[in-house]
Amino acid sequence: MDHSSLLKLLEQVRDGRVSPDDAVSQLRHMPFEDLGFAKVDHHRRLRAGMPEVIFSRGKTPQQVAQIFKKLAQHGGNVLATKADREHFRAVKKAVPKAEYHDMAQAAVLRRDKANYGKGAIAIVSAGTSDIPVAEEALVTAEIMGNEVIPLYDVGVAGIHRLLANRTVIDKARVVIVCAGMEGALPSVVGGLVRVPVIAVPTSVGYGASFNGLAALLGMLNSCASNVSVVNIDNGFGAGYVASMINRL
């Protein structure tokens, strides 16, 4: 839908020839912006509730910066995941108000700070080495408008640390658990709470962890019925799904 078509649609709504609901339905299918190397979907927020997110790894800093700028021009929050410092330097030149979360490797522009969640999201890491993935989940959930409570380094090797912080996970409407090694922590948490638990296997561990595969398989075989699993190191996916659950 080009600019003239959009104006025509707005006139039809104003004159009562098209209902607001029908207009929104048409707007959901408006086209993307073609940058040549990328087709930027400006209407994903209307369809899915969250704007398009930039996966930075594999893209040049200039490509990330151009996409980030185009998304920023349409308002709302912008998130670029798996962004290194070089990516962010280019983004910062294009969008001076952008910020960088070093641990999460995320570039963000947060203008909408409203809370859209119905409760809190707890983000738990088994060890300190799992924090980068947990932080990606945290940044994602925050930029999607949620209250987030972090609880780090409470793995099964010292389970008393988790039990001493039961009040944190008891407050949550959704719990994200990030763990490497054998990936046991989500099952433990799942047995303590009555809410959905999203397990995130991390690529942390010794040789037999196979860069997170052991944790992934362990989590997929969890005996806790309220545990579901995202892919290895996918903190973003966990934060996104947790946000959707928290909005229901």
N, C-alpha and C positions, 0 to 999 in steps of 0.2 A: 504494500500500500504506500503510494507516494504522498507528498505533501498535499497536493490538490485533492486526492481521494480522501485523505484524513479530514480536510476541511469540509468536504461534502458530507461525510459521515456525521460530523459534529452538527452541521446544519440540519440534517435529518433527525437527529436526536432532539435538537432544540424545537423543531417544528412538530415533533410527535410522530413522525413517520417511521422512526426506528426506536425501539425501546432501549433503555440503558443496558439491559441485560444482553440484548442482541448485539449492541455496539461493542460491549466488552468481549463477547464471543468472537467478533470479527477482529478485534484488536489483538487477541491472543495469537492470531496467525499472521501478524504483520511480518514482513521480511527482515532479514539481517542486514548488517552493514558490511560490505565486502571490502576488505583492506588489501586484497590480493593474496597475501600469505595467510589470512585468517578471515573468517566470516563471523563477525561479532553479533551475538544474539542479544539485542537490547530488550527483548520482551519476555525473557525467561522468568523474571520476577513476577510478571502478570500471570504466567502459566503455572509456575512451580513454587512461587512464594519467595524465591531467593534469586538475585541476579546471577548471571554467569560468573563462574570463578575461573581464574587463570591458573593453569598448571604450568609453572615456569620452566621446570627441568626440560631440556631439549630445545627450548626457544632461546633466541639471542636476546641480550638485554634490550636492544632496540625494539624487537618485536613485542616483548612484554610491556615495555613502556608505552608503545602505541596503542596496544589493546587496553591497557590500564587507563590511559587518557580518554579514549573513546567511551569506556564505561563510565568514567567519572563525569563526563559531560552530560550524561543522562540522569544524574542525581543518584541519591542513595549511597549505600556502602559498596566498597570495592575490596576484593580479596585476591591476592596472588599467592599461591602456595608453592612450596619447594623453591623459593626464590633465594639466591645467594646475594652477597653484598654487591656484586657487579650488576645483577639485575636491579637491585634497589637503587643504586646510584643513577641508573638511567630513568627509573620511575620517578625519583625525586626531582630530577630536572624537568620532567614532563608535568608532574603534579606535585608542587612544592609542599602541600599539606599532608602528603602520604607519610606513613610511619613504618618503621621496620621492627619486627619482633625477632631478635637474633636467635633465640633458642628454638622458636617454632619455624624459623626460616620462612616468614610470611611478611609480605608487604600489604599494608592495609590503608584504606581511607575510610574512616568511620565518621559519618555525619548524622546518621540516625541512631540515637542512643536509647531509644525506647525499649522497654522490656515487653516482649510479646509472649513470653513463656508463662505457663500456669504454675510453675514451681521452679526448683533449682536443679541444675545438672551437676552431679559430683564427678570429678575426674580424678581417678586413682592411678598411681603408677607403682609398680612392684619395686623398682629400684631407681636410683638416681640416673642411671644410664637410659632409662625409659622416658625420662622427662621431655626430651625434644618432641617425641611423638605425642605425649600427653599435652604439651603446650600447643601443638598444631590443632588438636581437638579443642583446646580451651579457646584459642583465638577464633576458630570457626564458630563455636557456639556463642561466644560473646558478640561477634559481628552480626550474628543472626538474631540477636536481641534476647539473650537469656542470662539469668543469674547463674554464675558458675562458681563452684566451690572446689578448689584443688586439694588433693591429699596425696602427697608424694612419699616414696620410699617406705612402703608398708607391706613388703612382700612376704611370702610364706616362710622364708628363712627366719623371720622374727615376727611371727603372727601376732604377738602381743601388741605390736605397734598399730596394727589394724584394729584390734579389739579395743585399744585405748581411745580410738577415734570413731567408735560406732555412731556417735551422735551426728557426725558429718554425713555418713552415707544414709543414716535414717531420715535426714531432712530432704533427701533428693527424690525427685520424681523419675529420674533416669540416672543410671550410673555407667560411666565409661571406665573400663579397666584396661590399662596398657601394661603388658608384661612380655618379657623375653624368656630366655632359658627354656624351662619346661612348660611355661605358660599356665601355671596352676592357679594363679590368684583369682581369675574370673569365677571359677567354680566355687571358691571359698566365699567370695562376695555374694554370688548368686544364692548361696545357702543362708545368707544373713538378712537379705532384703526381700521385699514383696513387690519390687518394681523391675522394669526391664533393665538388663545388664548388657551393655555392648562391649564385647571383648575385642581388643586390638593386639594382635601378636606383633612383637617388635623384632628386628633383626639383631638382637642383643644376645650374646651367649658364646660359649666355646664351640669347637668344631662340630660336635654332634648336634648342635642346635640348627645347623644347616641354614644360617642366615634368617632364622625366624620360622622355617618350615616345621620344626618340632613343636614350637609354641602354637602355630596355626592348627596343626593336627590335634594337639592336645585340647585346644579350645573347641574345635569342632566335635570332639568326643566328650564334651563336658556332660556330667550327669545332672547338672543344675538346669532345670527346664526353662528358666527365665533368661538364659544366656544365648545371645546370637553373636555372630562373628563377622568382622570385616577383614579385609586383606592385610597383609603384612605392612606395617608402618603407615597404615592409612588412617592417621589421626583425623584428617579432614572428613573422610567418610563417616567416621564415628560421630564427630561433632555435628555433622549435617543431619544424620538420622536421629540423633538424640534431640536436636532442636525440633524436628518435625513431630516427634513423640510428645515433647514438652508443650507444643502448641495445641495438641488435640483437645 
